[in-house]
Amino acid sequence: MSFSRILLPVMIIFLVFGLLTTLNGEKLQPGIKGTITDKETGKPVANAVVELPGTEFKTTTGADGSYFIANVPEGSYLMTIRAAGYRRVNVVRVQVFAFATTTVDCALTESSRSDERMESIFASELQKVEREGVELSEGDIIMYDHEVKKSAPGIMAAPMPAEQCLSRLSQNAPNSGQWLPHGGTTPPNGEPYSGTFFKHYGVNPFVDTEDDHFSTFAIDVDDASYSVARGYIERGNLPPADAVRTEEFINFFNYDYPAPERDKFKVYIEGAPSKFGQNADMLRIGIKGQQINPADRKPAVLTFVIDVSGSMGIDSRLGLVKKALRLLVDQLREDDLVGIAIYGSRGEKYLDHTSIKDKDDILFAIDRLQTGGATNAEEGIKIGYKMASENFKEGAINRIILCSDGVANVGRTGPDAILKEIKEYVEKGITLTTVGFGMANYNDILMEQLGNKGNGHFAYVDNLEQAKRIFIQNLTGTLQVIAKDVKIQIDFDPEKVRSYRLLGYENRDVDDDKFRDDKEDGGEIGSGHDVTALYEIKFRDGASGKFATLFVRYKNPDADDEVIESNFALEMKQIKPDFANTSSSFRLAACAAEFAEILRESYWAKDGNLGEVLKLAQELSFENKDDDDIIEFTAMVSRAKKLWDEKELLSKDD
């Protein structure tokens, strides 16, 4: 008898009994529990406040340092722990499961009144889950019946040996001994995600203004690189340098630029001496797009093109796609239409365009999606564009939303081959948003290029919170374009500026003489979107007054022949004398940029110190206690620093 036939009945019996009792005979109480202790002495900390911000769940520890929060709904939470005389701790992404108790034990660091730092850590470093009588740490594995017939990449679903179907309860498990759905474990060389594809676009240098005083690039509101890096770090690995795009780290955050009341854009300028070296000043240029009321947006004709190939069965990628699309559909209006194309070994029309008045039919179709087969991305995208073209509505938002891990192993599959097929549709007014899913077997190059060249943008979803960010918080911005082919050019005055360096945007570079060539592709900005660019600038001694002119050029999305160009003076009075006196949002942008520069091993950050980045991140999280993104960022930097320090130790041992 096979191993799987023996194991499954045993597991089922064990789990059924576990529903009633734990191993020690006590009734399982779903919720979050743990013990709070002093990091130095190990003694319990009484009267510590344990809270899930944004909910009503809050408790204090007893004399033994223990706490319990009962009846917490299934989901992912931020937990804060506060106690007099100790630093506040933010525990990011505490996972709560149905019929399970999550244990989060935490040791607090003593602090003085003047010490305003906070510690932020991922829950995956702390938590254990006791589920249906089985206690699981983050590294333990459990098998579920539905996983025995899961597809491997490029293979139709079929029964597999149980030992090849083992998977983790939590996707946040560390990489040691991680089982892959196609068999084998993660290699010990720090490259655990086989089949991932990223491209390095180089690193911008300092440019002498006597050689070139123009800096020209297409705007980019994508932030996928940040989410990809977060996924690596949360799982206990530093991201590949090629996966890090500095501008996408910067543009992940909301800098609270006020939206213009009448104009398409409003520009915000701020500068100060750079905190992170180069003996330069840092200049931030923020551009905020006009905010359109959701009730006033155009009707949408959406075509979902969904990858249902075998690789989408890894890590429940298709399950996350389904949840993400349900979120989007729930936000649409009755005058919107949704159609679905799918592709595995072959592409096919799956759901004709259907009115949101029949939303249940759309949701039913989404719920029935299953994985299997190879990945014929080219055919799937062609069918999606054909459907979108047949249902094209003049004056509406005609958008394709591609959900995939980017794997393409049937057909011509390269970005150029696929883009040739869709160019005519782009010119007709059908835009493309690509949403990436998954870590192993993930093709970042294909997904980003499709988003950029498809006159849309590119996002990456590694968890349900990110899906909500894309499909709920900024749905109108995702759909309604207010300006297209947006390009930026800065003309630096060589008499005031000696040299400059643009941080990121290497793959969005535009030749200076193409700035006013309106056939040259630029970026798109949606309703309420903002974009931020950072420069390091070396001024000449005694520089004063105007030192540069900023030009912004774009097309009206409803009339290609209407081109608008605006210009703004950049003046020395906008450069503050001290970095510490700048706005919190300016310091956040600088912090995110330095973090990215270090992770991508930029020459200009060769002396960079993640300890300094972490210190600034902690200060920012204290100033912005209610900003979950900044708190999570601090946890991300903290985890990355530990991983970086471990890498340095290993390299010294070698």
N, C-alpha and C positions, 0 to 999 in steps of 0.2 A: 504493500500500500504506500502511496506517495506521502512525502512529508506534509504537503498541504492538506491532504485528506485527514491526516491525524490531527494536525494543528488546529484546523478551523473548528471542528466540534468542541475541542478542549477550550479554545478561546471563547466560543459562544457561551458554553456552560459557565465558564469563569466570569464572564462579563455580566450574565444574567444574575448570578448570585451577588456580584459586586453592586448591582443596582440596589440591593436590599441592605447590604452591610459592607463595611470595610473589612480588611484582613483581621483587625483586632476586635471585630464584632460590634463596633460602634456605628451608628447610623451616619451616613455621609451627609454633610451639610454643604450644599453648593454655596460658593462665595469666595472671598479672599481672606486669608488668615496669615499670620506671621508673628515674628518676634523682633522687637527693636532693641538693639544693644549699643553699648559704648564701644567704639572701634578700638580704643586703647586698652580698656580694662576687661571688655567682654561682659560687663555687668548689664542687667536689663535697664532700659530707660522707661520710667513710668511717666504717664500723662503726656506722652507724645501724641500729637494730632495727626491722624492718618485720614486722608481725604481724597476723593475722586472729583477734582474740580469740574464744574459744569453739571454736576448731579447732586442729588440730596444725600449721597452716601458719605458719611463722615463718622469717625469714632476716635476714641483715645485709648492708649495702652494702659493695661493694668499694672499692678505693682511688679509683676513678673515680666513686664515688657511685651506681653502678648496682646494681640488684637484680633478681631474677627468682624468682617463686614458681610452680612448675610443677604441672600436673594438678589445678588447683582446680575442683571441680564447678561446674556452671552454677548461678547464684544471685546473691543480693545480700548484700554483706558490709560489716561495719565494719572499717576498716583503721586501725591505730595506728602512728605513726612516732615513735620516741624516739631521741635522741642526746645525749650528754653536752654540757652547755653550751647546749642549745637547748630551746625550749618543745616539749612534746609536741603532736603534731597528730593529731586524729581525723578520718579521711576517711569520711563517712557514705554508705552505699549504693553501694559499688563494684560495678558490674555485670559479671558474668562470663558469657560466652556459650559454647555449644558450638562447637568449631572456630574459636576466636577468641582473640586475645591482647589483653588490656586494658592500656593504658599509663596509669600514674598517676605523673606527675612532680610533685614537691613541693619548695617552698623553705621552709626552716626559719628561725625568728627566734631570734637569740641571747637568752639569759636568764641572770640571776644565780641563785644558790642561793635567794635570798629570793623570787624571782619564781615563784610556784606556778601561774600561769595556764596554761591549755591553749587551743589553737585547734581549733575544730571547723568543718569545711566540708563541703558536699555534693560528692560525687564528680563530679557533672555540671559543676562549675566547672573540673575538672582533666582528667578522663579522656578518652582516645581509644581506639577499638576497631579492631583490625585483624582483619577477618573474611574468611576464605577468599580471601586475597590482595588485599582491598580495604581501604585504611586509611580509617577514618571518624572524624571529630571529632564532637562532640555535635551540631553543626549540619548535618552532611551528611545526604543522603537516599538511600535505596535502595529499589528496588521489588521486591516478591516476587510470584510468579505468582498466589498465592491472593488477592492484593489487587485484581486486575484486575476481579473480579466482586463487589466489596463493595457493599453497599447504602448509599445516602445516606439521611438522615433522611426517613422517610415514604415511601420509594420501594422497591418490590420489587427484589430482587437482579437485576441485568442487566448485560451487558457495558458498560463505560464506557471513554472515552478514557483511555489510560495516564497522560497528564499530569494527570488528575484523581484518579488513584489513588496518587500518590506519598505515601509516609508515612515517618516517621523510624524508624531502627533502634531508637533509644531514646526512650521517652516523656519523658525528662528534657531534651529539647532546648530551647534558648532560643527565644523567641518570634519572633525576627526572621525573616521570610519563611516562617513555618510554613505548610505546606499543609494545608488542611482537606479532609475527604473529599468535601465537596460543591463543591469548587472555591474559588479565591480564596486570599488570604494573610491573615495576621493584620493588622488595621489598626494604624497607628502611634500610636494615641492611648492605648495602655495598657489597652485593653479587648478582649483577644484572644479571649474566650470568648463567642461569640454564643449567644443563647438561654438564658443562665443566669438563674435567678430566685432572688433572696434578698429577705428582708423585714427592714426595720429596726424594732425594737420600742422604740426610744427608749433613753435612758440614765437610770438611777435618780439622783435628786438627793439632796442632804443633806436630811433631814427633821428639823424641830425637834420635840423630844419634847413640847413644850407643845401642839403642834398634833395630833400623832399619836404615841403612844408604843408602838404595836404594829407589828411588821413580820411579814407573813404571806405565805408562798409554798409552792407545791408543789415537792417535791424533784424533781431531774432528774439522772439518771446518764448522760445522753447526752454524747458527746464528738466528734460528727461535725464540728462547726465547726472544731476544731483540725486534723483531717485534711484538710478542704477547704483551709484556709489553707496548710497544709504543701505541698499539691499546687501551689497558685499560686506560692508562694515558691520551691520547688525548680525550677519551670519558668521562673523569672526574672521573676515579676510579683508585685506586692503584691496581696493579696486585696482585693476590694471591702469597704468598711466594713460594709455590710449583711450580709456573710457571717460576721462575727465575733461570736460570743456568748461573753462573758467566762467564764461559769460552765462552758462546755464546754472551754475552755482549762484552767481550774483542775482540772476533773474528769478530764482525760485521764491524769493521772499517778497512780501508786500511792504513797500516803503511808505505807504499812506500818502502818496502824492495826491493832493486835491484835484478832482477832475475839472476840466474847463467848462464854463457855463455855455459859451457860444462857439468857440473855435474847436477845430478837430483835435488839436493838441495843446498842451501846455508844457513848457520846458522848465526844469528845475536844475539849478547849478549850485554846487557846493564844493569847496576844496579846503585842503589843509596839508601841513607837512605829513608825509607818509610815515606811518608807525612802523612799517616793516622793512626799513632799509632803503637802499639805492640812493640815499641823499637826495631825494626828490620830493616834490609835492604830489599829492593825489587829488585828481579832479573827478568829480562825479557829475555825469549828465543824466538826468532823469526825464523821460518823456511820458506823459500821461494822456491816454486817449479819451475822447468824449464818451460819457456814460449814456447808454440808451436804456430807457425804461423797458424791462422785460415785456410789458404789455404792448410796447410800441415796436418790438422787433418784427421783421418780415416773417411771413410763414415759411416753414422749412420743409424741403423735400429731402429726406435723409435716406441714404442707402448704406446699410451696414454690410461690410464685406468681412466675413468671419472665418478665420483659420480654424478648421476642425480636424487638422491632420494629427497623426499620432503624437508628435512632439508637444501638442497642446494638452495632452493628458498628464504631462509632468507637473508636479507641484500644484495640481488642481487649477492650471491656468485657465482652462475653459470655464471652470466654475466661477472664477473671478470675473471673466468676461461677461458671463450671464448676469452676475450681480451688478456689474458696472452698467450694462445696457438697460437693466430694469430701472436703475436709478435715473438714467437719461430719459427713458420713455415716460416715467412718472412725472417728469418736469415739462413735457411737451404740451402743446395746446391742441384744441380740436381741429384747427385748420392746418395742422402739420401732417405729413405723410411719412411712413416708414416702410422701406422694402429691405429684404435680406438676401444676399448672395453668400454662398459658402464654398469652401474649397478644401479638399483633402487630396486624394490622388487625381481628382478632376474637379473642375468648378461647375456649379449649378445654381440656377435660380431656386431659392428656398421659400421666399414669401413675396408675393406681388405687393406693390406699394399699397399700403393700407392706412386708412384714416385713423387718427388717434381716437376718434369716436368709437372705434372697434379695438380699443387698447387691449382687451382680454385676448383677442386673437394674436396680437403681436407678442404679448408676454408668453402665451402658450407656445408659440413657435420658438421663442428664445429658450424656454425651459426644456424643449425636446432635443436641443442640440447635443450631439455625441461626437467623440473623437474617433479617428481611425484613418489609416492610409498614409500615403506620402504627402508631399507638399507642393501642389501645383499653383503657386502664388500668381504666376502670370495669367493663367486661365481664369482664376477667381477674380482678379482685379479687372480683367477685360469684361467679364460678365457683369460685374458691379457697375462699371462705367456704361455699359450698354443699357442696363436697367435705368440708370440715372438719366441717360440721354433720352430714352423713350418716355420718361416721366418728367422731363425738364419743364419747369414752370417759370415763365418770364416774370421778373420782379420778385422772385422768391429766393430763399437761401437754398441752393442746390449743392449739397455736400455729401461726400462719401466719407464714412468713418471706418477705417481699416483696423481690425483688432487681430494682432498676430504676434508671434515671437520672432518673426522675420526670417524663419528658416524657409528656404526655397530649394527643393532638390529635384524638381521635375520641370521641364520646359527650359527656356533660356535663362531665366531666374536672375540675371544681373540687373542692377538698377537701370542701366542705360536701355536694355532691351524692353523692360517694362515701361519706362518713361516714354519711349517712342510711341507706344501704343496709346498713351493717355494724353499726349500733347494737344491733340485737336480738341479734346474735351475740356482741358484747362482753358484754352482760348475761348471756348464757348461759354464758360462761366461755371463749370462744375469743379469745385475745390475739394481738397483731400486733407483729412486729419488722420494721422497714423497714431495708434496707441499701442505701445509695446508691452508685452507681458513675458515674464520668465527670466531665469538667470542662465542655467545651462542651455545650450543650443539656442542662444539668443543672438540675432543679427542686428546690431545697432546701426551698422553702416547702411543697410538696405532701408530700415525703418526711417532713419533721419533723412536720407536723400529723397525718399518718396514724399515725406512731409514737406520738405523744403521746395522741391521742384513741382509738387502737386498744388502749389499756391495755397497751402494750408499750414499746419504746424504739426509738431511731433511731441507726444507726451509719453511717459512711461508709468505704468501702474504696478507697484509692488505690494499693495495692500488696499483694503477697502477704503481706508481714509483718503488715500490718494485718488481713488476713483470718485469719491464724493467731491473732492477738490476740483476735479476736472469737469464732472458731469452735473454737479448741483451748484456749487458755489459760483462757478463762472460759466454757466451754460450759455447765457446770451453772448458773452465775450467769445466763447468758443465758436459760436455759430455766426454771429453778425459781424462781418468785416466792415470797418469804418474807413480804412485806407489800405491800398495795396501798392506793392512795389516801392515800399518806403526805404529810402536811402539817406544816409547821413554823411556829411563831409565837414571836416573842420579845417579851416585855413589858419595855421599858426603864424604869427608874426615873427620872422626870424630875428628881428632886433630885440624881441622880448623873451623868446623861447629858444633855448639852445637845442634841446632834444625832447622827444616824447615817446611813450610806449603805450599802445592800446592793450589792455588785459583781456585776452580772449578774442573771439570773433574771427579766428584765423580762417575758418571755412566759409566766412561770409565776406571776405575781402572783395572789394570792387576796385578796378583800375580807376585812377583819379579822373582820367579823361572820359570815363563811361558814366560819371555821375549824372550828367544831363542827357545821356542816351536812354530814352524811355523804352527801348526794347530790352534793356538790361534788367534782369530779374532782381527784385528787391524782396523785402519781407512784408508780411501782412500784420496789421494790428486790428484786433477785435474790440468791440465795445468795452470800455473800462480797462483795457489792457494797459500795462505800462512796461517800458523797457529801460534798462539802466546800463550805462557804459562807464567804465573807469579807465582813466589815463594816469600814468605816472609822468610827471613833467619836470624837467630841469630848466628853471628860469635863469636868465642872465642877471647878473648883479644889477640892482637898482631898477628892475623892471617895474613899471607902473602903468596904470590906465588899462586900455583895451589890449589884450594879448592874443586874441583869436576871434574868428567869426564862425559860428555854427550854422550850417545850412541843412534844412530838412526838406526833402523832395518826395512827393508821393502822387499817386493817381486816385481820382475819385472811383470807388469800386463800382459805381453805377454808370460810369462814362469814361472809357479808356482814353478818350481824346482830351479829357480835362485833367491837366497836371498842375499841381500847386507846389510852390516853393516858398519857404519862409526862412528868414535868417535872424540870428540872435547874437548880440555882442557878449563876449566873455571877458570879464574885467578882473583886475587884481583885487578889487575890493570884495570879490566873491571867495577869495582864498583866505581862510581864517589863519591866525598865527599859531594856533595850537590844536593838535589833533583831539585832545581831551575836551575841547570846547565845542566840538562839532555835534551835530544832531545824532541821536541814537541810531537812526536809520543809515546815516553816512558811515558810522563806525561798523554797523552790521555788514554793509556792502563790502567794506575793506576787509573785514574778518573772513567773510565767505570767500572772497577772492584769494586771500593769502592761503586759506585752507586748500583751495583747489590748486593753486600754484605749487604747493608742497606735494600734494598727492600726485600731480602729474610730473613731478620731478623737473620743474622748470629751472633752467639755468639761473634765472633771476631770483629764485627762491632757494638756491643751494645752501645758503646760510640760514634758511628759515627754521623756525622753532615751533613745533606744535604746542609746546608748553605755553608760549606767549599767545598763540591763537586761542588756546583753551582759557587762559586767564581773561582775555577780552570777552570771549563768549560767555563766561560765567558772570562777568560784570553786566553784560547785555541782558542775560536772563533774569538778573536781579532787577534791572530797570523795567523789564517787560514781563512781569510775573504771569500775566494772563495770555501771553503769546505762545501757544503750543509749538509753533514752528521753531521759534528761537530756543525753547527748552529742549526740543528734540535735536536741534542742531548742536547744542552743547553736549548732549549725550553722545552724539555722533563723533564730535571732535575728541571727547574723552576716550571713547572706545578706540578710535583711530590712533591716538597717542600711545595707548597700551600696545596695540598691534605693531606700531612703528618701533617702539622701544624693544619689543621682542625680536623684531627683524634685525635691529642693530646688534643686539646681543648675539644672535645666531651668526651674523656676518663676522663678528669679532672672534667667535669660537672657531670659525672656519679658517 
